[in-house]
Amino acid sequence: MVESKNDTYIKKILNDLKLMDYIKPGEIPNIDLYMDQVTTFMDEHLYTCKRFEDDKMLTKTMINNYTKNNLLPSPNKKKYSKEHMLLLVFIYYFKNILSISDIQSILNPLTEKYFNSDNVVQLEDIYSEVFGLEEAQMENLTKDVLKKYMKSLKTFDQVEDEEEKEFLNKFSLICMLSYDVYVKKALIEKIIDRELVPLNEKLKEESNPKKKDKDNK
């Protein structure tokens, strides 16, 4: 049986999804790294997420800006620890859909409580727990994309020109996927505004007791 053009197309999409993977905690060195080593490591381990061959996953300028904007704690004597690396992976994924201020709101409570701490739950534990959900999520995502793709093929049946219909089918798929992203992004922003922004304000007050005492006088 000859495979149709649509079958080939959807197989390519699903295969691309399966190739996307995250950095396992065990893959991150337990020694501190200099900036060049950090960027090289990220390029080598996030290459499946590249859109274009010459894309840089994280550059020196990006990382310095993350530190400047309080997304990432400052390095110790120009060296980045394993915990720095874990936070950088979170930042890498967040930065594609969220603003710097939103990422600050998400990561600040995490950094305050778990970065370089003796807490029972370590930052690496949180990373492992969250990314451990990836396998099940990817399976659900693959099924959802396939469902949307099959639905898109049923749109614009009135169009007789095959090339035109193919374009409109692809456009339908893009719109469905984009709406999905839009809704989830809006939900994330509402959670940040309602839960994390107040939490950050509380943490800021607790870290500045002098100002709090002055305000109470």
C-alpha positions as CSV (number, residue, x, y, z in Angstrom):
1,M,0.0,0.0,0.0
2,V,1.4,3.4,-1.1
3,E,1.7,5.9,1.8
4,S,-0.2,9.1,1.1
5,K,1.3,12.5,1.3
6,N,-0.7,13.3,4.4
7,D,0.5,10.1,6.1
8,T,4.1,11.1,5.4
9,Y,3.5,14.6,6.7
10,I,1.9,13.6,10.0
11,K,4.5,10.9,10.6
12,K,7.2,13.6,10.2
13,I,5.5,15.9,12.7
14,L,5.0,13.2,15.3
15,N,8.6,12.0,14.9
16,D,9.9,15.6,15.4
17,L,7.9,15.7,18.7
18,K,9.4,12.4,19.9
19,L,12.9,13.7,19.2
20,M,12.4,16.7,21.6
21,D,13.9,15.8,25.0
22,Y,14.9,17.4,28.2
23,I,18.2,17.4,30.0
24,K,18.3,14.7,32.6
25,P,19.7,15.7,36.0
26,G,22.4,13.0,35.7
27,E,23.7,14.6,32.5
28,I,24.6,17.8,34.3
29,P,28.1,17.8,35.6
30,N,28.5,17.9,39.4
31,I,31.3,20.4,39.1
32,D,31.1,24.1,38.6
33,L,31.4,25.4,35.0
34,Y,32.7,28.5,33.4
35,M,30.5,30.5,31.1
36,D,31.9,28.9,27.8
37,Q,31.4,25.5,29.3
38,V,27.8,26.3,30.2
39,T,26.9,27.6,26.7
40,T,28.6,24.6,25.0
41,F,26.8,22.2,27.3
42,M,23.4,23.7,26.5
43,D,24.1,23.7,22.8
44,E,25.0,20.1,22.9
45,H,22.1,18.9,25.0
46,L,19.3,21.1,23.6
47,Y,20.1,20.7,19.9
48,T,16.9,18.8,19.3
49,C,15.0,22.0,20.2
50,K,16.7,24.0,17.5
51,R,14.6,25.5,14.7
52,F,17.6,26.4,12.5
53,E,21.0,24.8,12.5
54,D,22.9,27.9,13.5
55,D,20.6,28.8,16.5
56,K,22.3,29.3,19.8
57,M,20.3,27.8,22.7
58,L,21.7,30.2,25.4
59,T,24.4,32.8,24.8
60,K,26.8,34.5,27.1
61,T,24.8,37.8,26.7
62,M,21.5,36.0,27.5
63,I,22.9,34.4,30.7
64,N,24.4,37.7,31.9
65,N,21.0,39.4,31.3
66,Y,19.3,36.7,33.3
67,T,21.6,37.4,36.2
68,K,21.2,41.2,35.8
69,N,17.4,40.8,35.8
70,N,17.4,38.5,38.9
71,L,16.3,35.4,37.1
72,L,19.5,33.6,37.9
73,P,21.7,34.0,41.1
74,S,25.1,35.4,40.4
75,P,27.9,32.8,39.7
76,N,30.5,32.1,42.3
77,K,33.9,33.3,41.1
78,K,32.6,33.2,37.5
79,K,31.5,29.6,37.9
80,Y,28.0,28.1,37.6
81,S,26.9,25.3,39.8
82,K,24.6,22.4,38.9
83,E,21.7,24.4,40.5
84,H,22.5,27.3,38.2
85,M,22.2,24.8,35.3
86,L,18.9,23.5,36.4
87,L,17.5,27.1,36.6
88,L,18.9,27.8,33.2
89,V,16.9,24.9,31.7
90,F,13.7,26.2,33.3
91,I,14.5,29.7,31.9
92,Y,15.2,28.3,28.5
93,Y,11.7,26.8,28.2
94,F,9.9,29.6,29.9
95,K,11.5,32.4,27.8
96,N,9.8,31.1,24.6
97,I,6.3,31.9,25.9
98,L,6.6,34.2,28.9
99,S,8.0,37.7,29.7
100,I,11.0,38.3,31.8
101,S,8.8,39.7,34.6
102,D,6.6,36.6,34.6
103,I,9.6,34.3,34.7
104,Q,10.9,36.4,37.7
105,S,7.6,35.8,39.4
106,I,7.8,32.0,38.9
107,L,11.5,31.5,39.7
108,N,12.0,33.9,42.5
109,P,10.1,31.9,45.2
110,L,11.8,28.8,43.9
111,T,15.3,30.3,44.1
112,E,14.6,32.0,47.5
113,K,13.7,28.7,49.2
114,Y,15.6,26.0,47.3
115,F,18.7,27.4,45.7
116,N,21.8,26.4,47.6
117,S,19.8,25.5,50.6
118,D,19.7,22.6,53.1
119,N,16.0,22.2,52.6
120,V,14.7,18.6,52.6
121,V,13.5,19.1,49.1
122,Q,16.4,20.1,46.8
123,L,16.2,22.0,43.6
124,E,17.3,18.9,41.8
125,D,14.4,17.0,43.3
126,I,11.9,19.6,42.0
127,Y,13.5,19.5,38.5
128,S,13.4,15.7,38.4
129,E,9.8,15.6,39.6
130,V,8.6,18.2,37.1
131,F,10.4,16.9,34.1
132,G,9.6,13.3,35.1
133,L,6.0,14.2,33.9
134,E,7.4,14.8,30.4
135,E,6.9,11.3,29.1
136,A,3.2,11.1,29.9
137,Q,2.7,14.7,28.7
138,M,4.4,14.0,25.4
139,E,2.2,11.0,24.8
140,N,-0.9,13.1,25.5
141,L,0.4,15.9,23.4
142,T,1.1,13.6,20.5
143,K,-2.4,12.3,20.6
144,D,-3.8,15.8,20.7
145,V,-1.7,17.0,17.7
146,L,-2.8,13.9,15.7
147,K,-6.4,14.6,16.6
148,K,-6.1,18.2,15.5
149,Y,-4.3,17.2,12.3
150,M,-7.1,14.7,11.3
151,K,-9.7,17.4,12.1
152,S,-7.8,19.9,9.9
153,L,-8.0,17.5,6.9
154,K,-11.8,17.7,7.0
155,T,-11.9,21.5,6.7
156,F,-12.6,23.3,3.4
157,D,-14.0,20.2,1.6
158,Q,-15.7,22.5,-0.8
159,V,-12.4,23.6,-2.3
160,E,-11.7,21.6,-5.4
161,D,-8.1,22.7,-6.1
162,E,-5.9,20.3,-4.3
163,E,-3.0,22.7,-3.7
164,E,-5.4,25.4,-2.3
165,K,-7.1,22.9,0.0
166,E,-3.8,21.6,1.3
167,F,-2.8,25.2,2.2
168,L,-6.1,25.8,3.9
169,N,-5.8,22.5,5.8
170,K,-2.4,23.6,7.1
171,F,-3.7,27.0,8.0
172,S,-6.5,25.3,10.0
173,L,-4.0,23.2,11.9
174,I,-1.8,26.2,12.7
175,C,-4.8,28.1,14.0
176,M,-5.9,25.2,16.2
177,L,-2.5,24.8,17.6
178,S,-2.0,28.5,18.1
179,Y,-5.3,28.9,20.0
180,D,-4.3,26.0,22.2
181,V,-1.0,27.9,23.0
182,Y,-2.9,31.2,23.5
183,V,-5.4,29.7,26.0
184,K,-2.6,27.9,28.0
185,K,-0.5,31.0,28.1
186,A,-3.4,33.1,29.3
187,L,-4.0,30.6,32.1
188,I,-0.4,30.7,33.1
189,E,-0.5,34.5,33.3
190,K,-3.6,34.4,35.4
191,I,-2.0,32.0,37.9
192,I,1.1,34.2,38.0
193,D,-1.0,37.4,38.6
194,R,-3.3,35.9,41.2
195,E,-0.9,33.6,43.1
196,L,2.8,34.3,42.4
197,V,2.9,38.1,42.3
198,P,1.4,38.4,45.8
199,L,3.8,35.7,47.0
200,N,6.7,37.6,45.6
201,E,5.5,40.8,47.3
202,K,5.3,38.9,50.6
203,L,8.8,37.5,50.1
204,K,10.1,41.0,49.4
205,E,8.6,42.3,52.6
206,E,10.1,39.5,54.6
207,S,13.5,40.1,53.2
208,N,13.4,43.8,54.1
209,P,12.3,43.9,57.7
210,K,13.7,47.5,58.2
211,K,11.3,48.9,55.6
212,K,8.4,46.9,57.2
213,D,9.2,48.3,60.7
214,K,9.3,51.8,59.2
215,D,6.0,51.4,57.5
216,N,4.4,50.2,60.7
217,K,5.5,53.3,62.7
